[in-house]
């Protein structure tokens, strides 16, 4: 049906100067609706997966009443929230209070719109398909600066949390929003540096081009090309950006009642809940796109012929599921960090590591291109640079650790405290001392 409509669309009727016609508009609308439907279903299944998996980890049953295996429990909860009373506090800024949930929700969808979710990337194909004489990609949009769009949307999403806390007219949501801004700033830098390593290897900001560059073999994955370190940094920083355990300080119920959405109810609370899980699905999909070849198969040719572009969707779903389950596993396993540990991890560990590794990768690329000219063989130049670079990184790490240790000792001295080695704190108390 879609191919018939597109074929019958008059190609000479243009709406824009670059020749966009009615068929292009229909195709764009279909992709938007299809992507939104896939994302909404993914969110519903993600909530079910989290509740079911954590219940099994904790020796519980989990949802098992609404629908088979409890699959419709998320839908039931959404309907319940939709019909609850919508309360706006007296001291709230009404306009900002109502706007904040949408500022959190819209960037989540826009981030997902740049991700290729299907397509045939096997056998030298570029993942495009043709319907009704029109060639298109299986993503809503492929802007030349797609990765930068993701970073921009992740930054805008923080405004939703900030405005929700500030406009509520309550101290606990305000404290949560301040935490959110500090946490986002701390981990955006590490996230951006790990992304820069991928861009350095891929030589493109387009998510489609990044996937094409990784197709045909696992060896071509950016996980291998970047040396694993950027992937590890991206996973940790991405989890912190999502405000998920063990970095869920903006919703720390022991300290902040409910966090930035304490004063929200009904559908507005559901929008924040929806945005959180949309961002989780998007982050898992982005990890697959940047480091694991996106919809491309593990081995070139591992596709089922009749399925065509749907092969890519199956591979994309399988890879993404692994990381979504990883997020659930982390939530059910690790306790929440202290806030000072969160800041230390971001500023003193992730940023130095990702920056040093980025400089090392850039130097290796230059050595492989024969820029340095130390010897007649670029491979020898590369080996020399790797040895020297790792030595410099090791020395820099040692200097940084010494500076951090000395700074901590100085702070304790100024406060009149004494730093106690860990071994002394673990010394058992004898029976005589106890009495």
N, C-alpha and C positions, 0 to 999 in steps of 0.2 A: 504493500500500500504506500509506504513512504517513498519507494523508488518511483512509483507511478506519479505521485504528486510532484516530486522533484523533476521528473522528466517533462511534465506538462507545464512547469513554471516557465513563464516567458523570459528568456535570457536577455532580451533587449530592454526590459523595464528596469531601470536602475534607480536605486534610492540614494546612493552615494556616488561621489565622483569617480571612485575606483572600480565601478561596475558591479556592485553588489545588487543582486536581484532578489525576487520573491522566493525563489528556491533556496538561496543562501540563508535567508531569514528563517524559513521553515526548518532547515537543517540545524541552525544555531539553537532555535527554540527546543527542538527535539533533544539535542545534546544536553541542554541545560536541565530539562525535565528529567531525562534519563539519569544524569549524574546526581541530581538532587534525590531522586528515588533510591538510587543505589546507596547514597550516603545515609539517608534516613533508615533504610533497612539495616545497614551496617551498624548504625548507632544502636538500634533496637537489639540486634544480636550481640553487640559488644557488651551492653548492660547485662543481658542474660548470661553471657559467658563469664563475666566478672563475678556475678552473684553465685553462679553455679560452681565455678572453679574454686573460689575462696571457701564456699561451704564445704566442698570436698577436702580442701586442705585443712580445714578446721573440724573435720569429722562431723559435718552437718549434712542435711539433705538439700537445702536451698529451695528455690521456687519449683513447685511441681503440681500446681493446681490449675492455673490459667493456661489452657492449651496443652498440647502434648509436650511433656518434659518441662512444662512451665514457660514455653517459648513466648506466650502472649502476656506474660506478667508485666513486661515493660509497657506494652500497649495499654493494659489495664491501669497502670499507674499514671500514664499520661492522660488518659480520659478522666481519671479521678481528679488530677491537678487542674485540668481545664475547667471543671465545674465547681471548683472551690472558690470561696470569696476572695476577691482581689483587694487587699488592704494597703493603703498608702499612709504612712505615719504622719502625724500632724506637723512635726518639725522638719519633714523632708522637703527637698526642692523637687516639686512635682514633675517638672519638665525633664530634668536630668534623671530623676528616679525612674521615669518611664522609658527614657531613651537608652539607659545603660545596658539592659539585656540585649538590645539589638546591636549595640556596638561590640558585644561579645560574640553574638551569633553570626553576623554577616561575614566578618573576616574568616571565620572557620570554614564557611562554604567557599569563599573566594580562594582560599589557599588550596582547597581540594580541586578546584576547577582547572588548575594548571598541570595536574598529574595524569600521565597516560595510563589508562586502566585496562586497555586491551590492544589488539593489533598483532599482526604477524611480523615478528622480528627475526624469523629464522630464514636461513638460506639467502641472506643478503637483502631481504625485504626491509623497508623502512617503517613498517607498522601502519601504513595508510591503507584505506579501503575506498572502493568506488561504488556509489549507488546513484542510479539515475544519471550517469555521466558526470557525477561530481566526486572528486577525490577529497577525502577529509581524514583527519586524525581522530583517534578515539580519546579525545580530551576536549573539554569545553573550549579551551584557548591555549595556544602555544606562543606566548609573547616572547620576544627576543631576550627579555630580562626576567624570565620566569622565576628564577631563584631569588632575585631581588624583590619581586612581588611577594613571595612567601615571607621574607624578612620584614617587609613593610606591614603585611597583614598581622604578623605575630606581635608587632609593636603596637598597632592600633588596638588589638584585642585587650591590651593592658588598660587602655582608657576605659573600657567597659567596666572592668573591676574597680578601677580608681573612682570613677563617677558613681558606681553603685555604693561604695563605702562612704564617699564624701556626702552624697546627696541623701543618705538615709537619716541623717540627723542623730546618729548614735555613735558612741565612742568605740565600741567593739568593731563594727564594720569599718570605721575610719582607720583603726589600727591595722586591720587586715589589708585594706587598700594600700596603705603605706608599705607594708611588707611586700605586697605584690609588685609595686613599682621598684623597690630595691632589689628584689629577687630577679625581676626581668632584666634590669640593667646589668646585674652581676653575671647573668648567664647568656645574655644576648651576645656579648663579646666572644665568649668561648664558642658559642654556636656559629657565629659568623666566621671565625677563624677556621673552624673545622670545615665549613662550607667552602671557604677560599681554597683549601687543599683540593677539594673535588673539582672546583672550577679550574684550578691550575692544571690538573691532569686532563680534564675534559675539553678545555679551551672553548667553552660555551656556557652561556647562562640559560639556554633553552633546555627545559626538562626533556623534551623529545630528543634533542641532539645528545644529551647525556645518556639516555637509554640506548640510542643507536650505537654510540661508542662502546657500550659494554656488551653488545649482542655477540652471539656466536660461540662464546666460551666463558667459563668461570674465571679463567685467567685474566680476562679483560675487565672483570668487575672492578669498580673503584675501591672496593674493600681491599683488593690485592694491590692495585696501582698506587694507592695512597699509603700503604703500609699499616693498615688496621688502626693505628692510633687515632686518626681523625674520626673514624667510625665510633670508637669507644667514647671519645669526647662528645660527639654528637648525641649518642644515646643518653649520656648522663645529663648534658645540658638540655636536651629535648625533654627529658622527664621533669627537670626543674621548671622549664618553660610551661609545661602542662599543669603545674601545681599538683602533681600526683605524688603519692607516697614514694620514697621517704622525704619528699620536699613539699608536702602539702601544708605549708605554714599559713597560708591565707585562709584555710578552713580548719585550723587547729581547734577542735571543739573543747579541749580541756582548758584552753586559754582564751578563746574568742567567741564562745557560745556556738555560733555557726559560721563565723567568718564574715566576709563581705556581703553575703546574701541573707544575713540574719533577719532583716526586716522585710524580706520579700516573701510572697505567698502566691498561690494559684499559678496561672500560666507564666507569670514573669519569673518565678522561681524555676519553672520547668524549662524556660529558655536558657537560663544559666546552666542547668543540668545538661540540656541538649548540646550547648556550645562546648562544654567540657569534654563530652564523649565524641563530638565531631572533631575536636582538636586532637584527641587521642587517635582516632582512626586516620586522620590526615597525617599525623606524625609517623605512624607506622607505614603508611603508603609512601611518604616522602623518603623514609629510610630505605625502603625497597627500591625506589626510583634512583636515589643518589648513589647507593653502594652495592646493590644486588641485581642490577640489570632490569628492574621494572618488570614489564610483561614478557621479556625475553626468556626463553627456556634455559634450563641449566646447561644443556648440551644442544648444539645446533642440530636441528632435525628431530628433536623430541617433541613432535606435534602430531595431532590426529588430523589427517587431511581434510575430512568433511567439515570439521568445526571451523576452519578458517581463522578469522580474527578472534573468535571465542577462545582459541588455545591460549592467547595472551592473557585473557581475563582469568582463566583457570590458574595459570602460573602466578599471575599477580595476586590473586586471592590466597593461594597457598603460601606465598612468601610473606604477605602482609599478616596472615593469621599467626604465623610464628612470632612476630614481634608484638602483636596484640596480646597474645598469651603471655609473652615475657613481661609486659606491663602489669598484667594481672598477677603473675607469679611474684613480681617484686612487691606489689602492694600487700600480698598475703604473707610475705616473708620478712621484710625489713622493717624495723621500727623507725619512727620519725626521728630525724636528726635534731640536734640543738641548733638554734639560729646562728650562733657563732660558727658552728661547724659548716653550716650552709655557706656562709660568707667566705670562710677559709678555703673551702673546696673550690669555689668559683674563682676567687681572685688569686689565691696562692698556689693552686695546683693546675686547674684546667686551662686558664689563660696562658701561663708560662709554657706549659707542655704543648698546647696547640700552636702557639706562636713560634716556639723553637722548631717544632716539626714542620711547619709551613716554610720557614726559612731553609731548613734542610732539604725539603722537596724541591724548592726553587733552585737551590744550588746544584742538586743532582741533575735537574733538567738542563741547566746551563752547561754543566760538565759534559752531559751526553751530546749536546749540540756543538761541543768543541770550542766553547767561548773562552775558556781559561788558557788553553794551549800549553799546559805544563809539559806534556809529552806529545808524541805524534799519534798516540792511540787514545781516543775519547773514553774508552772503557777503563784505561789506567787512570785517567784524570778523574773519572767517576769514583773509582775505588779509593783514590787518595782523598777526595772530598768527603766521602762517607766516613772514613776513619777520622779525619780531622774534625768533621762536623759533629760526630758522636762524642768525640773527646771534649769539644767546646761545650756541647749541651750538658755533659756530665759535670764539667767544672762549674758551669752556670747554675745547675741544680744544687750543687754542694754549697755554692756561695749564697744562693737564695735561702736554703734551709738554715744556714748559719745565721743569716740576717734575721730570719723569722724567730729563731730560738733566742737570739740576743735581745730582740725587741720584746719578746714575751717576758724574759727575765727582768728587763728594765721596768716593764709595767708592774710586775709583781713587787719589785723593790720599791717603786714609788708608792704603791699601795700599802707598804709595810708587811707584805706577805712573803713567804718563802716557797720556792719551787721544790716540791717533794718528788723524787724519782718514783716511777711506777712500782719498782721492786719493793720499796719500803712500804707502800700502801697495801701491798699484798702479803706482808709478813703476818703469819698467824699469831694470835694471842695465846700465851701459855695459860695453863690452868691456874698457876699462882697469881699471874697478873689479873686474871678474871676475878679471883676472890679478893 
